[in-house]
């Protein structure tokens, strides 16, 4: 692994949801509860302001405060990967500079987006500029579905040579490219995380160092157990646990997946509200009935 300010050690890293009150301000009490719920269940890091955290949707004030609270609450217990995502390189740098002031050690960004590009040299240049702009460690976040921008295997190999780049989160629906990326980065020193639930076990068995998936917020122990079984060589156990995970996901997926997870967090007495950033789809009464059945079967309410 590359070592700079802090080691990106892999493992299970929940991309924290951002709990909001009904006026879309930050539910600070709920955020602290969520942080410690995940830490107490053995996660290996914390990831802020990503897709599950509504990082590009919440207000600037909420974005800054949530990062501040996470860094304060976690301290040095596990690595914190702070989201600096924005649509252009200069804006990402502005975010990184604010995170530096808050005490961040590892930041992450997707490639630039909105002005969508298929030019891989632009993507490489984006990270080259970030590398020169900060002394912090950088995680590259590839999320084609969310950004419309795909990082090629050749491009991530070039980006991985940058001194600041210590980790890569590869969130993609196609197994083939993910496998090519794992092979290409095998001896790079870069920590590779898979994203999503479907390829979780297979990715770990074929060389990824960890996983960053939204459902970890609610089911951290299940994710940690799958990780430990996979890395410990108990493939049969890992496979059975992943089947449980995918069965749960059937009840959470769809356009209300994030509101649904927040609803479960509210039922668990972690959040005060299921509120998401406007205009994310709210839950219907049918959604709530479905999720209530899921909670009754799978979730321990404290």
N, C-alpha and C positions, 0 to 999 in steps of 0.2 A: 504494500500500500504506500501511496505517497504520504509523506508527513510534512506538514507546514505548521499552521497555527493549532490545528486540532485534527485528530485522526477521524476520518470518515470510515467507520469500522463495519458498516453494513448492518445486517439484522433487520428487525421489524421496526419500521418508522411510520407512525400514524401521521397522515396529513390532516392536521387538526381542523375540525370544523370551527367556524367563528360564530359563537352564540350571540344572537341579537335579541334585543327587546323589541316590543311592538312598534316603536318609533325608529327602528333600525340603528339604534345606538348599541354599543357593546355591552353585553351581559358579562361584566367582569367576574362576578361570583361564579357564573357558569363556566367561564373559561378556566378559572383556577381549578374547579372541580374536575373538569375534563382532563386537564394536564395531569393531575395527581392520580386520577382513575387509571390512566394509561401507564404512568410510571409505576404505580403499584402493581400492575399486571405484567411488568417485566419487559416493556418495549426498550429498544436499543437506541432510540433517537426521537426527535420531534421535528416536524416539518410544518412551517407556518405559511399561511396566505397562498395556498395553492388552489386547485379546483374545488376541493371540498371546503376550503377555507374562504371561498368567494373573494380571493385576493384582489382581483381586478374589478370587483363590483362594489365592495364596501367603500365607505367614505375614506378620504385620506386620514382623517382623525382616527377612525376605527383601525385602519391598517397600521398606523404607527403605534397606537396604544396596545394592540394585541401582540405585536412583536415585543414591545417593552415588557409586558407582563410575562410572556413566555420565557424570555431571557432571564428575568428576575426569578421566576419560580423554579426553573430547571437548573439554573446555575451550571455547575460542572458535572452534574450527574450523568448526563448523556449529551451527545452532540445535538445542537439545534441548527436546522437548515432553514434559514430565513428567506422568504420569498421576496424577490425584487422584480418580479415580472412586470413588463410594460411593453407597449407596442413598438418602441424605438430604442436604439442603443443609448442615446443621451438621457432618456427618461429612466432607463434601467440604472445608469450610473448615478443619477440623482437619488434614486431609491437606495442604492448601495451606500452612498455617502451618509444618508440618514441612519441606515442600519449600523454603519461603523460607529456613529455617535451613541447608539444604544448598546454597544458592546458585542455585536454579532461577531462570530468567528468564521462561519460558513454561510454563504449566500447562494441563491440559485436563480437562474433565469431560463426561460424558453428562448428560442431565436426570436428576432423581431417578427411582428405579425401585423395584420390589417393590410399593409402594403405587401401582400403575400408574395413570396419568392420561391422559385425552384432553383435559383442560382446558389449552388453550394458554397461558392467562394464568399458570397455575402454573409452566409451563416458563419463560416470560419472567421471572417473579418469581425463580425459582431463580438465573438468571444475573444479575439485578439485585442480589441479595444477595451473590453472589460478587464482582461488580464493586466493591461498597462495602467488601468485606472484605480486599482485597489491592491492592497496587500492581503486581503482576505482570501480564504479558500473559496473556490467556486464549484458548484454542482451545475452541470448541464442538464436541462430538463427538456427531453424530447416528448412532445405530446401532439402528434399530428392531428388527432381528432379535434382537439380544442383550438389549435392555432392555425390549422390548414397548411402548416409548414413541416416538411419531412426532412430530417437530418440523415443524409446517406451514411453508409458505413465508412466510406472513404473520408467523408468530412469529419466524423467523430474521431477517427484515428488521428487526423491532423490536429483537431482541437485538444485531444488528450495529451498532446506533446507540450501544451502550455503549462508553465510552472504552477499556475494557480489552480488548474483544473484537477480536482481530487475525486470527483464522483460524477456519475451519469445515471439519471433516471430515465429508463427507456419504456415509456408508456405507449404501446402500439397494439393494434388488433392482429397484426400478422406475425405468426411465429417464425417464419423463415428469416425475415430481416433481423428479428431479435436474436436468433441463433447466430447469424453472421456477425452481429455486433459483439456477442459474447466471445466468439472465437477471435475476432480482430483485436479485442481489448484484453485478451487473456494475460499478457505479460506487460501491460501498460502501467501498472500501478494504480490504475483508476478503479475505484469501487463502483460496481455496477448494480443498480437496483432495478428489479422488474416493477411494473406498475399494473394494477388490476388483479383480479382474482383468478381468472380462468387458467392462466399459464403459470400460476404461482409455484406449484411443486416442480413442474418440469423445468422451469427456469432455474430454480435453486439446484436441482440435480445436475444441470448442465453448465453450472459455473457462475451464476449470479450470486452476489453477496448478500442480498436481502430483498425486501419488498416494501413498497409504499402504496397502500391501497386505502380508499376512503372508509371501507367497512371496518378497518382496524379501530377507528374511533369507538365503536360500540362493542366489538368483539376482540379486544387486544389479546386476551389469553388464548383464544382459538388460533390466532395468527402466530403467536409465539410458539404454541405447541406444534403447529405445522412446520414452522421453521426448524425447531429443535429436532423433530422426527426426520425431516429431510436431511439436515446436515449431520445427523447422527446415524444415518444409514438405514433407518427403519422406514423403508419406502411404503410398505403395506399400510402402516399406521398413518403416514402422511397422506396417502391416497384416500383412506377412509375419512380422515378429517377434512380433506378438501371437498369431498362429496357433501359433507355436512355444510360447509361454507357455501357451496354453489346452490344447495337447496334453500338456504337462507336468502341468498341473493335473488332468487326468483320472486320473493315477496317484497323486495326493496327496490328493484330495478324499475326503469321507465322514467317518464318525464318528471316525476315527483321524488326521485331517489334521494335527493339531498334534503328536501323538506321531510321526507319519511324518516331519514336517519335522525334529524333534529327532533322529530316527534317521539322517536324511541328514547332519545336522550332526555327529553322532558318526562317521559313515563318512568325513567330510571332516576328521576330527581336530580339530574345533572344540570339541565337547562330550565330556565323560567318560561321559555317560549319556543315554539317551533319556527319562528319567523326566519325567513330568508330574504336576501336582497331583492328588491323589485327589479324586474317583473317575474321572478322565478315562480313557477306554477305552485299554487297552494294545494293542500290535500282536499279531496272530496270525502264525504262521509263513508263511502265504500272503501277508500284508501285507509281510513282510520280503522274500520272494522278488520280489514286484512292485516294491518300492522298490530292491532291489539291481539289477534290470534298468534302472530309471530312472537310478540313479547311474552305471552303466556307460555309458549312452548320453549323458547330459547334464551330468554333474557332474565337475569337475576335483578330484581328491583330492590334497591337499598332504601 
